[in-house]
């Protein structure tokens, strides 16, 4: 019997150089593993993209509702553009209840699938959620896609696994490197939710952002809203979890950034109030945000 020799040519994976030179004119994953469907192209949505050279009131607005059962107090002056970054800053308010003064920024434009959005973000280093998400509606009736909700510095009492063994839905002691992605669909007060979390420790060895905490460096976080029931998340050019819903997303959604806190340990707990006076750690920064629609060529 003749021997047959089979040669397998391995396809090389992405290199560090690939990650360091991702094309800013396209979704970052296109430079790493281009899964754009055949016959389709990414078309930039300028109304939902910004390099933040200045505050653009044609693109962005603030909202002022506060999260319930938290010390959060939303104010316009706590969001601003500085040094080419959108900044959301937590400051100490002289109030015994709502002492965590902060801001929330929305896009004026709404969008639906198929689309992709991503931003380059560096978090504040206090116990608070630094967020990039999509939403439309209210607590009882809404579609929501949470791309990232990171707390890089949860309180010690909340990260002690001997004291908090059931931190559903997040593992608080791993927060500094976790992405915390999820979705909600609420109709008449009935809510569907699921998460597919990811972590900078799981990035490829060639990725220079591997293992870096969210306050240590800027991370690129994104979501490809593929269809009525599917969202693929991305972190620094790599796939970072996927959610598939049981019912359809039916609303056009805004992009939202905010910074907020809660005493609940599964969210990381409250920061020390004096940390809100420390400008080296109290500010979340977004270098840029870019959004595309997927259209036929």
Secondary structure, 3 states (H helix, E strand, C coil): CCCCCCCCCCCCCCCHHHHHCCCCCCCHHHHCCCCCCCCEEEEECHHHCECCCCCCCCCEEECCCCCCCCCEEECHHHEEEECCEEEEECEECCCCCCCEEECEEEECCCECCCEEEEEEEECCCCCCEEEEEEEEECCCCEEEEEEEEECCCCCHHHHCCCCCCCCCCCCHHHHHHECCCEEEEEECCEEEEEECCCEHHHCCCCCCCCCCCCCCCCEEEEEEEEECCEEEEEECCEEEEEEECCCCCCCCEEEEEEEECCCCHHHCCCCCHHHHHCCCCCEEEEEEEEEEEEEEC
